[in-house]
Amino acid sequence: MSNNNLVPGTTTRVTSTYKSDDSATGGRINPATGKSWGSEDRCVAKADYSVEDATKACLDNGLGFGGSFPWENGKMSFTEMAAAQSWQISPSLDKIQAVMNEVGAKKTVLSIYFRQPYVLDDASGLKGAGAIVAGFGVSNTALLDVLSGKVLATGAAFKPQGKLPSALANNSAGHCRQPAGRSGLSGEGHAVSVRLRVDLLSGPPQ
């Protein structure tokens, strides 16, 4: 049994290669603006900065503020992230799929760390898991205590408390078009493929 959460994120090994004034990274064209992704950095738009600042290194080199390559920001589905350069899924999507195939999808409990919205796309096969748990930074110990129904010192079994209705868009474009602060929208770009009643996970009382 694995107690590892599925953690999607970015890999600094790759994003550290980004440079605003490099034609291969920051020099790539943003289709939304027609300008390069690094066009507003001080090392590129020197005329927009003071003489002193214009001589300094690029602010966004290495993407020190975090995140994926800017042209991969909209890749929110697990299949897209698995194929992207700067996204990283741990354990990898192919390993998760291999486990689900070996033990059976319906016998798999999938715990996903929802640090941001994701798309559980059909191609990934993740929606076929027997149970999907959305975590928000809970420890593996607390997670397993809840899922296994740990018996407390009092002899009572600890049970999850509270319900959180949650809606996930069925495609990456839905996330990009959805207004901030609104969830569960329906219609073009907002069709909901998964509705979850997510147990709020916390450790047993001390």
C-alpha positions as a Markdown table, in Angstrom:
| # | Residue | x | y | z |
|---|---|---|---|---|
| 1 | Met | 0.0 | 0.0 | 0.0 |
| 2 | Ser | 1.3 | 3.4 | -0.9 |
| 3 | Asn | 0.6 | 6.4 | 1.3 |
| 4 | Asn | 1.9 | 8.9 | -1.2 |
| 5 | Asn | -0.4 | 11.7 | -2.3 |
| 6 | Leu | -0.6 | 12.5 | -6.0 |
| 7 | Val | 1.2 | 15.8 | -6.2 |
| 8 | Pro | 1.1 | 17.8 | -9.5 |
| 9 | Gly | 3.5 | 20.7 | -9.6 |
| 10 | Thr | 6.4 | 22.2 | -11.6 |
| 11 | Thr | 10.0 | 21.1 | -11.8 |
| 12 | Thr | 12.6 | 23.8 | -11.1 |
| 13 | Arg | 15.2 | 21.7 | -12.9 |
| 14 | Val | 13.4 | 22.7 | -16.1 |
| 15 | Thr | 12.0 | 26.1 | -15.2 |
| 16 | Ser | 15.4 | 27.3 | -14.0 |
| 17 | Thr | 16.5 | 27.4 | -17.7 |
| 18 | Tyr | 14.0 | 30.2 | -18.5 |
| 19 | Lys | 15.6 | 33.5 | -19.4 |
| 20 | Ser | 13.6 | 36.6 | -20.5 |
| 21 | Asp | 16.2 | 37.5 | -23.1 |
| 22 | Asp | 16.7 | 34.0 | -24.5 |
| 23 | Ser | 15.1 | 33.4 | -27.9 |
| 24 | Ala | 14.4 | 29.7 | -26.9 |
| 25 | Thr | 12.4 | 30.6 | -23.7 |
| 26 | Gly | 11.5 | 34.2 | -22.9 |
| 27 | Gly | 11.8 | 35.1 | -26.6 |
| 28 | Arg | 8.9 | 32.8 | -27.6 |
| 29 | Ile | 5.9 | 34.7 | -28.8 |
| 30 | Asn | 2.8 | 34.9 | -26.6 |
| 31 | Pro | -0.1 | 34.3 | -29.0 |
| 32 | Ala | -2.4 | 36.5 | -26.9 |
| 33 | Thr | -0.3 | 39.6 | -27.2 |
| 34 | Gly | 1.9 | 39.0 | -30.2 |
| 35 | Lys | 4.9 | 39.9 | -28.1 |
| 36 | Ser | 7.5 | 37.7 | -26.5 |
| 37 | Trp | 6.9 | 36.3 | -23.0 |
| 38 | Gly | 9.9 | 38.2 | -21.7 |
| 39 | Ser | 9.1 | 41.5 | -23.5 |
| 40 | Glu | 8.2 | 43.4 | -20.3 |
| 41 | Asp | 11.3 | 42.3 | -18.3 |
| 42 | Arg | 13.8 | 45.1 | -17.6 |
| 43 | Cys | 16.6 | 43.3 | -19.5 |
| 44 | Val | 14.5 | 43.4 | -22.6 |
| 45 | Ala | 12.3 | 46.5 | -22.3 |
| 46 | Lys | 15.3 | 48.7 | -21.2 |
| 47 | Ala | 13.6 | 51.9 | -22.3 |
| 48 | Asp | 10.8 | 51.4 | -19.8 |
| 49 | Tyr | 13.2 | 51.2 | -16.8 |
| 50 | Ser | 15.7 | 53.6 | -15.2 |
| 51 | Val | 19.3 | 53.5 | -16.5 |
| 52 | Glu | 20.3 | 51.7 | -13.4 |
| 53 | Asp | 17.6 | 49.0 | -13.5 |
| 54 | Ala | 18.2 | 48.5 | -17.3 |
| 55 | Thr | 21.7 | 47.3 | -16.6 |
| 56 | Lys | 20.6 | 44.7 | -14.0 |
| 57 | Ala | 19.9 | 41.0 | -14.7 |
| 58 | Cys | 16.5 | 39.9 | -15.9 |
| 59 | Leu | 13.9 | 39.7 | -13.1 |
| 60 | Asp | 12.2 | 36.5 | -14.4 |
| 61 | Asn | 15.3 | 34.5 | -15.2 |
| 62 | Gly | 14.8 | 31.0 | -13.7 |
| 63 | Leu | 11.2 | 31.8 | -12.9 |
| 64 | Gly | 12.2 | 32.3 | -9.3 |
| 65 | Phe | 8.6 | 33.3 | -8.4 |
| 66 | Gly | 7.4 | 29.8 | -9.3 |
| 67 | Gly | 5.1 | 28.4 | -11.8 |
| 68 | Ser | 5.4 | 26.6 | -15.1 |
| 69 | Phe | 6.8 | 27.9 | -18.4 |
| 70 | Pro | 4.3 | 30.7 | -19.3 |
| 71 | Trp | 3.3 | 28.9 | -22.5 |
| 72 | Glu | 2.3 | 25.9 | -20.4 |
| 73 | Asn | 0.3 | 27.7 | -17.8 |
| 74 | Gly | -3.0 | 26.6 | -19.3 |
| 75 | Lys | -2.1 | 22.9 | -19.3 |
| 76 | Met | -4.3 | 21.9 | -16.4 |
| 77 | Ser | -5.3 | 18.3 | -17.3 |
| 78 | Phe | -3.2 | 15.4 | -16.1 |
| 79 | Thr | -2.5 | 14.2 | -19.6 |
| 80 | Glu | -1.3 | 17.6 | -20.6 |
| 81 | Met | 0.9 | 18.0 | -17.6 |
| 82 | Ala | 2.4 | 14.6 | -18.1 |
| 83 | Ala | 3.5 | 15.6 | -21.6 |
| 84 | Ala | 4.6 | 19.1 | -20.7 |
| 85 | Gln | 8.2 | 20.2 | -20.1 |
| 86 | Ser | 7.8 | 22.2 | -16.9 |
| 87 | Trp | 5.0 | 20.3 | -15.2 |
| 88 | Gln | 5.8 | 17.3 | -13.0 |
| 89 | Ile | 3.4 | 14.8 | -11.6 |
| 90 | Ser | 4.6 | 12.7 | -8.6 |
| 91 | Pro | 4.2 | 9.8 | -8.8 |
| 92 | Ser | 4.2 | 10.0 | -12.6 |
| 93 | Leu | 1.0 | 9.5 | -14.5 |
| 94 | Asp | 2.3 | 6.3 | -16.1 |
| 95 | Lys | 3.1 | 4.8 | -12.7 |
| 96 | Ile | -0.3 | 5.6 | -11.4 |
| 97 | Gln | -2.0 | 4.1 | -14.4 |
| 98 | Ala | 0.2 | 1.0 | -14.0 |
| 99 | Val | -0.9 | 0.6 | -10.4 |
| 100 | Met | -4.5 | 1.0 | -11.4 |
| 101 | Asn | -4.2 | -1.5 | -14.1 |
| 102 | Glu | -2.5 | -4.0 | -11.8 |
| 103 | Val | -4.7 | -3.9 | -8.7 |
| 104 | Gly | -7.9 | -2.7 | -10.5 |
| 105 | Ala | -9.1 | 0.9 | -10.9 |
| 106 | Lys | -12.0 | 0.3 | -8.6 |
| 107 | Lys | -9.6 | -0.9 | -5.8 |
| 108 | Thr | -7.5 | 2.3 | -6.1 |
| 109 | Val | -7.9 | 5.2 | -3.7 |
| 110 | Leu | -6.5 | 8.3 | -5.4 |
| 111 | Ser | -5.4 | 11.2 | -3.1 |
| 112 | Ile | -4.7 | 14.4 | -5.0 |
| 113 | Tyr | -3.1 | 17.4 | -3.5 |
| 114 | Phe | -5.3 | 20.3 | -4.8 |
| 115 | Arg | -2.8 | 23.1 | -4.6 |
| 116 | Gln | -4.7 | 24.6 | -7.6 |
| 117 | Pro | -7.5 | 23.5 | -10.0 |
| 118 | Tyr | -6.9 | 20.5 | -12.2 |
| 119 | Val | -8.7 | 18.7 | -14.9 |
| 120 | Leu | -9.4 | 14.9 | -14.4 |
| 121 | Asp | -9.5 | 14.3 | -18.1 |
| 122 | Asp | -10.8 | 11.0 | -19.6 |
| 123 | Ala | -7.5 | 10.1 | -21.3 |
| 124 | Ser | -5.7 | 10.0 | -17.9 |
| 125 | Gly | -8.1 | 7.3 | -16.6 |
| 126 | Leu | -7.9 | 8.9 | -13.2 |
| 127 | Lys | -11.7 | 9.3 | -12.9 |
| 128 | Gly | -12.0 | 5.5 | -13.0 |
| 129 | Ala | -10.5 | 5.2 | -9.5 |
| 130 | Gly | -12.7 | 3.7 | -6.8 |
| 131 | Ala | -12.4 | 6.7 | -4.7 |
| 132 | Ile | -10.9 | 10.2 | -5.2 |
| 133 | Val | -9.8 | 12.2 | -2.2 |
| 134 | Ala | -8.9 | 15.9 | -2.5 |
| 135 | Gly | -6.2 | 16.9 | -0.1 |
| 136 | Phe | -5.1 | 20.4 | 0.9 |
| 137 | Gly | -1.8 | 19.8 | 2.5 |
| 138 | Val | -2.9 | 17.1 | 5.0 |
| 139 | Ser | -0.2 | 14.8 | 6.2 |
| 140 | Asn | 0.0 | 11.2 | 5.0 |
| 141 | Thr | -0.5 | 10.0 | 8.6 |
| 142 | Ala | -3.7 | 12.0 | 9.1 |
| 143 | Leu | -4.9 | 10.9 | 5.7 |
| 144 | Leu | -4.4 | 7.2 | 6.4 |
| 145 | Asp | -6.0 | 7.6 | 9.9 |
| 146 | Val | -9.1 | 8.9 | 8.3 |
| 147 | Leu | -9.3 | 6.5 | 5.4 |
| 148 | Ser | -8.7 | 3.5 | 7.7 |
| 149 | Gly | -11.0 | 4.6 | 10.4 |
| 150 | Lys | -8.4 | 4.7 | 13.1 |
| 151 | Val | -9.6 | 3.8 | 16.6 |
| 152 | Leu | -8.9 | 6.4 | 19.2 |
| 153 | Ala | -7.8 | 5.9 | 22.7 |
| 154 | Thr | -11.5 | 6.2 | 23.7 |
| 155 | Gly | -12.3 | 3.1 | 21.6 |
| 156 | Ala | -14.3 | 5.2 | 19.1 |
| 157 | Ala | -13.4 | 5.2 | 15.4 |
| 158 | Phe | -12.4 | 8.6 | 14.0 |
| 159 | Lys | -14.6 | 9.7 | 11.1 |
| 160 | Pro | -14.2 | 12.5 | 8.7 |
| 161 | Gln | -16.2 | 15.6 | 9.6 |
| 162 | Gly | -17.7 | 18.1 | 7.2 |
| 163 | Lys | -18.5 | 18.2 | 3.5 |
| 164 | Leu | -17.2 | 20.5 | 0.8 |
| 165 | Pro | -19.1 | 20.6 | -2.5 |
| 166 | Ser | -16.5 | 21.0 | -5.3 |
| 167 | Ala | -16.8 | 21.2 | -9.0 |
| 168 | Leu | -14.1 | 20.6 | -11.6 |
| 169 | Ala | -14.1 | 21.8 | -15.2 |
| 170 | Asn | -13.9 | 19.0 | -17.8 |
| 171 | Asn | -11.2 | 20.8 | -19.9 |
| 172 | Ser | -8.4 | 23.2 | -19.5 |
| 173 | Ala | -10.1 | 26.0 | -21.4 |
| 174 | Gly | -12.9 | 25.9 | -18.8 |
| 175 | His | -10.5 | 26.9 | -16.1 |
| 176 | Cys | -9.0 | 29.7 | -18.1 |
| 177 | Arg | -12.4 | 31.2 | -19.0 |
| 178 | Gln | -14.0 | 30.8 | -15.6 |
| 179 | Pro | -14.3 | 34.1 | -13.6 |
| 180 | Ala | -12.3 | 34.1 | -10.4 |
| 181 | Gly | -14.2 | 33.2 | -7.3 |
| 182 | Arg | -17.0 | 31.3 | -9.1 |
| 183 | Ser | -17.2 | 27.6 | -9.3 |
| 184 | Gly | -19.6 | 25.0 | -10.7 |
| 185 | Leu | -20.6 | 27.1 | -13.7 |
| 186 | Ser | -22.3 | 25.3 | -16.6 |
| 187 | Gly | -22.4 | 26.1 | -20.3 |
| 188 | Glu | -19.7 | 26.4 | -22.9 |
| 189 | Gly | -16.2 | 26.1 | -21.4 |
| 190 | His | -17.6 | 25.5 | -18.0 |
| 191 | Ala | -19.2 | 22.0 | -18.3 |
| 192 | Val | -18.5 | 20.1 | -15.1 |
| 193 | Ser | -17.2 | 16.6 | -15.6 |
| 194 | Val | -16.7 | 15.7 | -11.9 |
| 195 | Arg | -18.7 | 16.8 | -8.9 |
| 196 | Leu | -17.3 | 15.8 | -5.6 |
| 197 | Arg | -18.5 | 15.8 | -2.1 |
| 198 | Val | -15.1 | 16.0 | -0.6 |
| 199 | Asp | -14.5 | 14.9 | 3.0 |
| 200 | Leu | -12.6 | 17.5 | 4.9 |
| 201 | Leu | -9.5 | 15.6 | 6.2 |
| 202 | Ser | -7.9 | 16.4 | 9.5 |
| 203 | Gly | -6.0 | 14.5 | 12.0 |
| 204 | Pro | -7.7 | 13.0 | 15.0 |
| 205 | Pro | -8.1 | 15.3 | 18.0 |
| 206 | Gln | -5.1 | 15.3 | 20.3 |
